[in-house]
């Protein structure tokens, strides 16, 4: 399915892949400055058959007195979750202070290798006083890279390998990491990026048909690391591995 969000009419249309209308429903009309809507899903914010979505409203008088309020709605208009003075947080990976929390995943909703997480930036006092909050979501993303609820091309195992997937072993590893994979037919560029627990990039490697191992140098201390599989500049898979020398 795919989604059309018509903000001028406060309407969400959900279509089947054959372009027929699956469902259509109204979203709340804002009485404030503006709003953002996205992550329209039937299996993310809960696991019932209904459709849910998030809305962030921007209320107040700009530029100094605007307050963000974050809600997750069911399609019938009922509120599933609410957090005032908060919004989804996209990490840009640049900037200082509250604008950079050193997180390696830029999307506010992401799979961390174990479960689906939602990242919210909550204002705790006047001025630039914020904290990050993380929530476990009961459902899952239906695509590897989703932006405001719109699917962006990567959606299956075939995009980062064939049916055998992408395997990294042994785990824990001590001096060398072996890789087993098969690149799909439509792959033009593939990389592996290694990130430590603090979100700092350690190394990046181009993946080719002859690339099958990574030497663990002295720069790696014992601990948990994330191996990001990047296809055509999109993170399509993340593996957790423990280095224990």
N, C-alpha and C positions, 0 to 999 in steps of 0.2 A: 504494500500500500504506500501511497504518498500523500502529502498534506499540502493544502493551500490555506494560508492564513490571510484573511482580508481585514486589515485593521480598520479601514475606513468604515466598514459595515459591521465591525465587531463579530466576525463570523469565522469559523473554522470548517473547512470542507475536507473530508477524507475520501480519497478515491482508491478504487481497486486498480491493479496494474493494467487492466484493459480499458482504463479511463472512465469506467462507470462510477457513479457516486455511491460510496459505501454508507456514509452518514454525514450529516451537517448539523452543527449546533452553534448557538450564540455564546459569546463570551461576555463577561461583565463590562459595562460601559464605564470607562474611567471618568471620574469627576476631578481629575488632577492634571498635571502637566502632560505626562506621556506614560507609555507602558511598553514593555517588551514581553513577547509570548513565544514559547517554544517547547521543545522536547515533548511533542504530542506522541503519546504511546498508549498501547493497551497492555503493556507488560514491563513497566519500569517502576512507577511509583507505587503500584500494588499489583496483585496477581489476579484480580477479578476480570471478567470479560469486558468491562467498560473501558472508556478512553479517558486519560488524564493529561494534564498539561500544566506548565508553570506560567505564572505571570508575575512580573516585577513592576510595580507602579512607582512613579516618581512624583511625590507630593510636596507642596510648599511653594515658596517664592524663590526663584533663582536669583543670583547664583549661590548664595550662602545658606539658604534655609530649605534646601531640598532634602527630603527623607525618602529612602528606598524601603519599600515593604514587599516581602516575598511571600507568595502563596502558591500552593498546588491545588488545582481544581479538578473535580470530576466533571464529566461532560454535562451532567444535569445541573451544574452550578454550585453544588455543595463543596465546601472547603475540606480538603484532605489533610493539609498541613499549612501552618502559617508561622512566619518569623518576621516581626516588625523590625525596622531599622536594619535591614539586611538585604542582600542580593546574592545571586550566584556569582562565584568568583572565578574569572578567567585569569590564569597566571601568564603574564607576558614574558617572564624570565628576565626582565630588565627593570632598572629603576632602583630607588632606594627606599628604606623605611617600609611603610605599610604597603607600598606598591610592589614589593618583591619579597616573597616568603620562601624563596629558594626551592620551589616545588618543580619537579621535572615534568609533570603532566599538565598541559596548558588548558585542557577542557575541564569545566566545572563538574561534569558527571563523567566518571571513567571507571574502568575495570582495573583493579590494582593487582591482579594475579590471583586473588582469592574471591573477592566479591565486588559488587558495584557500589561505588561511593559517590556521594554528593558533597561538594565543597561550597560553603556559604561564608561570605564576609559579613560579620556582624559589628555594627557600630556600638561601642560600649560607653562612650562619653562624647561630649561635644568636641569638635575639632577632629584631628586625624587620629583618633583612638579606636582601633579596630582589633578584632580577633578572628581567627579562622575557626570554623566549626565543620566537622566531618560527620556525615550521617550514612549509615548503611541503608541501601535501598533493597526492597524485597525482590524486585525484578531484575532485568538485565537489558543492556543496550542491544538493539537488533543489528547494529552495524559497528564496524571497527572505528569509524571516524564520523561522529554526528555533530553538526553545527546548527544550533537552534532548532533541532528536530528534523532537519533535512538530511537525507542520506547522501553521502559523498563517495560513491563508487566501490569502496572496499567492503565486502560483506561475506566472504567465504574462505574456507581453508585453502582453496585453490589460489588465492591471491598471495599467500605467503608460503606456498608449497603445494604438493599434491595431497592425496589422501593420507599420506604418512605424516603430514604436518611438519613442524619444525622442532627438533629435539636437541637438547643441550645436556651433556653428561660428562663426567659423573657429578653427582650433587649429594654431599659437599665435594668440592674440588680442591686440589692442593697445588699442583704445578702446571697443569694443562687442562683445557676444556675442549672437549670434542663436540662437533656439530654434525647433525644429520638432517638433510632437507632436500627438497627438489623444487626449484623455482618454476612457477607457472608459465604458460606459454606467452602470456601478455605482459610479463614483467620486464620493464626497461631499466629499472634501477632499484637496487636493494642494498641495505646497510644493516649492520648491527651496531647499536650504541650501548655502551655500558655505563650505568649510572649508579652512584653509591646511595646509601640510605638517606643522605642529606640533599639529594637531588643534583649533586655535582657530577658533570660528565667526566668519565675516566678516559675512555678511548672510543674510537669509532672505526669501523672496518667496512670496506666494500665487500659485498658478497658476490662471489663468482662460482663457477662450477668446480673450481679446484680449491676453494676455501673451506677447510674442514677442521681447523683447530685454532685455539687462541692460547698463547703462552701467558702464564700468570707471572708478571714481573714483580719486583720488589715494591712498586708503587701501591700494590694492593695489600692492605692489611686484612686481618681476619674479620669476617662479618658478612652481612647480607648485601647483595648487589642485584640490580635489575638489568636484564638484557632486553633491550627494546628492538623489535624487528620492524624496520622502516622500509616500506615499499612506496616508491614514487612520492617520497617526502611525507608519507603518512605513517604514524605508528599503528601497526595493525595487530601487534601481539606483544605481550610482555611476559618474560619468564623470570622467576626469582631463583637465585642460586647462592649458596653459602660457600665462601672461601675459607678454608681451614687448613693452614700450612702446618 
